[in-house]
Each structure stands twice: as structure tokens, then as C-alpha cells.
Amino acid sequence: MEFEAVIGLEVHAQLLTDSKIFCGCSTRFGAEPNHNTCPVCLGMPGVLPVLNKKVTEFALKTALATDCQIAPFSIFARKNYFYPDLPKGYQISQYERPLAEKGWVEIEVGGRKKRIRLTRIHLEEDAGKLIHEEGVEGAFSYVDFNRTGVPLLEIVSEPDIRSPEEASEYLKTLRDILRYLEVCDGNMEQGSFRCDANISVRQRGQEGMGVKAEVKNMNSFRFVQRALEYEIARQKEILEEGGEIIQETRLWEENRGITISMRGKEEAHDYRYFPEPDLIPLKIEPSWIERIKESLPELPGERKERFIREYQLPPYDAGLITGTKTLADYYEQCVKLYSKTKVVSNWLMGEVLGRLKSEGREVEQCPVTPELLTGMLKLIDKGTISGKMGKEVFNQIWASGRSAEEIVKEKGLLQLSDAAEIDEIVDKVLADSPAEVEQYRAGKDKLRGFFVGQVMKASEGKANPRMVNEILKKRLGR
């Protein structure tokens, strides 16, 4: 039998507000345990939640950016379940009347574009965090309520995803959109962008879906892809052996590379949803939607297409550079100062991103500003320094923050472009390599690189490569 996967993803994105969704407590990550709490987010008797307006604005931005239909009014509900990190014994969420529905996100996998439909986008509060430790006297569990009440946006996709690769690309694309909107930082390690996957397999061509499993505990794109690959293989094996899939929630264990059963899968009735009596329905005025729509930035997909069209970049370059707003902004600042768009993208994807990654920095922390980078590129164009010398100068700029002109002058890195001096070096290299000259003239063309290398070595890398090649051609006859 030939099987195919049917995957739907539930993403929880923490919104970048200063305060929580229903109270004024800070959302700052890394505070001392239980410091960012108050009677409201701890669910003390007699307190009343008040909806954070900025949370709603961020949710509307996301809904508009993903072509969702925004409900004129939506209703908050109580989702009832007991867990030690849920102080009220229920979570305030949205159920029957979510904020937005029926949007889509376009992805590209293997050169093919595909729309992944969105079922709904709704608001809810986060729960706390359990911390488990092994001590001398045994195992202990602690509860940190700092995260309780932090605003979450739940984005639920339709089961339109057919492979782990599509799932990973969908998550990357969605995260890029949220970061461009500046509503979520997308940090998976800190839990501000989390994903649960619902996955089943069915015979190819079959209508409907098989019995699904929900997979949790995935905090990186790679983990999502690996967990889905494992789960697809697990379910296929069970079906091929005549077994039945059990609907359940499973955890991904990265160290072992497997999913393990956690509990039976809950249904909506298990949570006993009912309207939250302490919050009135949320009514969204059309004029507010229009104002937010006008404030939306150019989104990553649109910006990628424009970079391909306007700067003649290959799709790969354009996709990588527009992956984050700050990187795309950096690139556009560079091409305003220096017109060779592909040269800029090459340096950006190579030297700049390479150094940032190796040092664990973000683009906004780059010590080489667009002005400094393009200043160096202009020196290469003028022939003041070679491309190889440019990499050394780049490293000096990175370390000191000084301009290329200052560094070249101080270090004596000027490119050698005097024809007479290069002539002398070439003559000496050819005189020292009679056997290689004879082989080259006999047809061994690959030795041209050997001669160029010897000249560059003799000139300490300063000889103008174009002039070196021209003089060698004259000396060697071709």
C-alpha cells in the first residue's frame, strides 16, 4: 500500500507586548521565578481580567497579513482543565467565536508554491512553567507562574500539509511574517513560537483522514521535521502490519529520536468550554481594521518578489535576504550606496552572515555598517585593493569599526597595479618554472592557475589579478 501523510499544525505565538493579556504584569523573559505575577494572573478570588488593547491590535495585524476574515465580534471562553501550572484551574481562550478565520499562508517547496489554509486565529493566555529537578533527597517539581497570562496567538492550519518538509517551510514562512509585523520575536528556544502537530496517514487517493496523533514538545524546525518523519514511519508500519492507530497525544524525545505516548487525546467536550463571564464580547470596529491595514509593512513574500524583479537577484538570494526584516533593510541600505546588487548579496550571504552566525549575533549587532561595507566594495572596484585583500580588510573593519580607506592606508594594503613591477614578478616566476612553462605550451592549460598563484604569492597578494592574467597571456602566448 502507498500511504500519504495528512498534517495540520497548531502554532502558539507569544505576542511582543510589555504587559500580559489581562493584567499589567511584565512579560519580560528571564525574570526571577514568580516575580511577574499579581492577583489577576494568579486567579485570586474577586479579581477581574481586562483585555490588553495592544494584544488585540497585534492579533488583527496577523489576521490581515494572512488574509483571514475578521469576526465583527468574538467571545472569550473558559477552557477547563487541571494542571499544576494553571493557577485558576481554567485557561481563558476563544472557542466557538474566534477572532479570525479562513486565511492562508503561501509556501514554496522544491520550486513549487502551495497555499496552506488557516482554520482560525484566536487569542488566549499562556500557562506557567513546571521545572523538574533531581536532588539529593529525591525528585522535586517547582512551578514558575511568570509566564501565566502572557498573551498568545493560536494559529491553526487546515490539514493541507503533506510532508515534513512542507511543515517546516510553513513554520518558517509563518514566523517570518510574524517577525516582519513585529508582533512576535519567533524565538523557539524561549518558547515564544511553539508548535503542536496533528498527523495521520492514509492510503494515497483515499478521502477523509486516518486516526491522528498529536505531537508536542518540538522547539526547533529541525525537531518538527524529524518528529514528523518518525511519526509517519511509525503509523505506516502499524497499518502495514494490520494494526490500528490510537488517537493520542505523544511527546517528541530528541535524545532518542522517537515519539512516546503521553496521554489519550482530549476532545473539546473534555474541556467543558463555556463563555467567560468576566469578559464582554470583543467588538471590532471596521475603522480600526482599516487603520491597521494601512499600517502593514511589505511582507516577506512580497519583498522577495520585489528583490527578484528590482535587483535581479536569484530566488535563493532574495529568499535568504528577505528572511528577516533587519537583513532585508541592511541590504537595501547597501544598494542605495553601491549599485552592484549581486556583489552586495554575495558579500552579505558569505562574509557578513558567516561572521554573524559564528559569533551568535543578530544583523542589528553587525559591527560592519552598510556604509563601511560599501566603502570597501568601492575600493575593490577602483582597483585600490583586490577581492582577496578585501576579505582581510573586511576582517579589520569587523574588529575595529574603522573605514576601509583608513585600514588600507595604515596597513599598506594598496593593490599593486604598476605594469612594470608586475612584469618583473611574472618574468621571475616563469624563469623559475621552466618545466611548467614547457608543459603549459604543450597544452596543459590548467597550469595557468599555478602561474597566477605563484605571482600572487611573490607579490604578497597585492598584484592586480586582471593585470597578472593579461601579462601571463602575452608571455605564454595564450
Buried (B, 14 or more C-beta within 10 A) or exposed (E): EEBBBBBBBBBBBBBBBEBBBBBEBBBEBEBEBBEBBBEBBBBEEEBEBEBBEBBBBBBBBBBBBBBBEBBEEBBBBBBBEEEEBBBBEBBBBBBEBBBBBBBBBEBBBEEEEBEBBBBBBBBBBBBBBEEEEEEEEEEEEEBBBBBBBBBBBBBBBBBBBBBBBBBBBBBBBBBBBBBBBEBBBBBBEEBBBBBBBBBBBBEEEEEEBBBBBBBBBBBBBEBBBBBBBBBBEBBBEBBEEEEEBEBBBBBBEBEEEBBEEBEEBEEEEEBEBEBBEEBEEBEBEEEBBEEBEEEEEEBBBEBBEBBBEEBEBEEEBBBBBBBBBBBBBBBBBBBEBBEBBEBBBEBBBEBBBEBBEEEEEEBEEBBBBBEBBBBBBBBBEEBBBBEEBBBBBBBBBBEEEEBBBEBBEEEEBBBBBEEEBBBEBBEEBBEEBEEBBEBBEEEEEEBBEBBBEBBBEBBEBBBBBEBBEEBBEEBBEE
